Structure formats: C-alpha cells, structure tokens
Amino acid sequence: MRKVLLVATLFLLTIASACGGDDASTPADNMPATPTSGAPAEQSTSFTFVVIPDTQYYMAKPELSATFAAQTQWIVDSRDSLNIAFVSHVGDIVEHIDQVEQEWIDAGKYMAILDDNGIKNNVVAGNHDASAEGVATMFDKYFPAGRYEKFDWYGGYMGEDASLDPANRGNMNNYELFSAGGLDVIVLHLEPDIPDDVLAWAGRILKENPNRRAIISTHAFLTPANDRPTAAAFRSDGTAAEAVWEQLIKPNCNVFLVVNGHYPGEGRRTDTNACGDPVHQVLQDYQFRANGGDGWLRYLTFKPDENKIYVYTYSPTRKDGAGDFETDADSQFTLDYDMQSE
C-alpha cells in the first residue's frame, strides 16, 4: 500500500485540537451530507462498517434494554442505504459478568436481530463480560463459536486447530472475512488485555491472510487522551495496549484500523506501521451519556473511489426515535486510507 500524504489534513486537525494531533483525519467541516435510512447507496463501491460500543448499562436496567434492540434493528433497516458490510460489538456487552443470566439472554436476542437478517457480525468480550482470570461462562454460552460456524464468512476461533493454537478460548478470539467495494477484509476480535498466547494466535492469522486488509476490534486500547496505556488494564497475564501495538499491529502491515470501547468518551490517533502506512485507532464509548448511552453508535463509510473513510456518530433512539447525529469534530470526521493500491 502506498503511504498517504497527510500534510494538509494535519493542519486541519491542529486547528481542531480536540482530538490531539491525529495525522490522517479531517474534522466534520468537509463531510458529505449525512445519509438517511431509506436513501439509496451513493455509489456501488461504498460500504459501511458499524461499531456497537459498550451496551452494559442497557442490559443492567430492563427499562433501557430496548435501546440495544433499537440499535441492531436500525442496522437492519439501514443495510441497503448504507451498504452495511459488517458489524462489530467492542465489548462490555453486559454489566454483571456471569451473575445475571437475563442480561445475556437479552443481549443474545438483540444481536440475533443481525444474525436473522443475514448481517455479518461478531462480538468481543469486555471486562464486564469476563473475569480478571479470563473466565467468561455466560459469554461462552450465549456467544459461542457454534453460533457463528454456520456462516460461511466466519473464519474461525482460537482453539479451532488443536495442532497450532496455543489454547482453546472459543469465540473469545475470533475472525471473520468479508469483501466489499473491491476490498478483501479480515476482522479480528481479541479478548481483553490480549494475553501473549492470543497475540501469537492473532499474528499467525494475520500472516495467513496477507492480502486481506485487517481490522482489529478489542475492548480496551486507545483512551480519550489519544494514548495507548503502558500497563495491562485488567489481567495479570495481559498485555498493555502499547505493547500490543509494538508486537502485533505495527509489524503486521495489513492492519489499518483498530476500534475499541471501554474508556468513556471519544478518541482517535493515527500512527505509521513498519511499512510506513497509516493505522487508524478509534475509540467510542458512550455509556456515561444519558440513558446508559442514549443509543449512540459509530459507523464508518468507506469510499474507495475517494480513498476516504467517513466516520459518523449516530443514535437511532434520540429525538423520539427519529434519530440524531452528533457532528462535532470528535464525533464526525474523515480518515484518509489508500484503497486503490494492492
């Protein structure tokens, strides 16, 4: 991939300093008109990747759980207008780990709205889905590999190949394959704090798919201060986000995007990998907003003809269900990404 020149964009981001010096993104001023549900896709090559951030507070309070359902139903309703290619939940699906099974029953049902409508998706566990020892009994019950193995786009999980995989972690670490807009993509979902054996597995999967552009979805990585923590957040056997960058992301040059939640707020930064190409890292977590998050989610619309990714923050539940965009420079922006080179 060719390294994208980003000098003009750097200048724009300097004067929009809320995001702290990103070197490959543009604030909301130059965004195209926001699409609306029901409108036709603007061009056949455009496609959208949706991120569902922490839903834990919706699950903790029964009166808020319908918000999660509204998010996945909106995704189904917007599938054609946005040409939605994939949906990733970045963890903290529930609030109480294994203590309240009803939370898992409901979360499984709401994500099944995507399954039942043929929308590619998967989830990653957060620290409210798994213990500090990495035990995730309810996650394993309601989001097992078997839930996804019937789909031809499901690539596999850590433990599927007993001769190569260091441990069987089930769907806690998984990957999916999709093609859209002329791009072949692999999405890896990696468990909290990404222990060493998971790093090794993920590195092998990336190397086995060198011609696929890679997205990594994990629960905790970038903070609202746009830094990567230098200590593991939850687990004694965990790996700090900065070490994950150095050991997994930077050397695997097909990784171009990392998405995460966990840290309340928004953030983004771009760094160059070992090949000199940009890697965008994007945080979104709205759990401390009103009503446990107010339905806010993120979607990224890829436009290969423009070599740009347009990032939107949207809630399908605000304005009495009419929907609402958040359009400040932290919430609506553009990422430069070369989608033309091999």
Secondary structure as GFF3:
##gff-version 3
##sequence-region A 1 342
A	DSSP	alpha_helix	7	15	.	.	.	ID=ss1
A	DSSP	three_ten_helix	17	19	.	.	.	ID=ss2
A	DSSP	beta_strand	25	26	.	.	.	ID=ss3
A	DSSP	three_ten_helix	28	30	.	.	.	ID=ss4
A	DSSP	beta_strand	47	52	.	.	.	ID=ss5
A	DSSP	alpha_helix	56	60	.	.	.	ID=ss6
A	DSSP	three_ten_helix	62	64	.	.	.	ID=ss7
A	DSSP	alpha_helix	66	77	.	.	.	ID=ss8
A	DSSP	alpha_helix	79	82	.	.	.	ID=ss9
A	DSSP	beta_strand	84	89	.	.	.	ID=ss10
A	DSSP	alpha_helix	101	116	.	.	.	ID=ss11
A	DSSP	beta_strand	121	123	.	.	.	ID=ss12
A	DSSP	alpha_helix	137	142	.	.	.	ID=ss13
A	DSSP	alpha_helix	145	148	.	.	.	ID=ss14
A	DSSP	beta_strand	154	158	.	.	.	ID=ss15
A	DSSP	beta_strand	170	180	.	.	.	ID=ss16
A	DSSP	beta_strand	183	190	.	.	.	ID=ss17
A	DSSP	alpha_helix	196	208	.	.	.	ID=ss18
A	DSSP	beta_strand	213	218	.	.	.	ID=ss19
A	DSSP	alpha_helix	241	244	.	.	.	ID=ss20
A	DSSP	pi_helix	245	249	.	.	.	ID=ss21
A	DSSP	beta_strand	255	260	.	.	.	ID=ss22
A	DSSP	beta_strand	265	272	.	.	.	ID=ss23
A	DSSP	beta_strand	278	285	.	.	.	ID=ss24
A	DSSP	three_ten_helix	290	292	.	.	.	ID=ss25
A	DSSP	beta_strand	297	303	.	.	.	ID=ss26
A	DSSP	beta_strand	308	315	.	.	.	ID=ss27
A	DSSP	beta_strand	324	326	.	.	.	ID=ss28
A	DSSP	beta_strand	333	336	.	.	.	ID=ss29
###
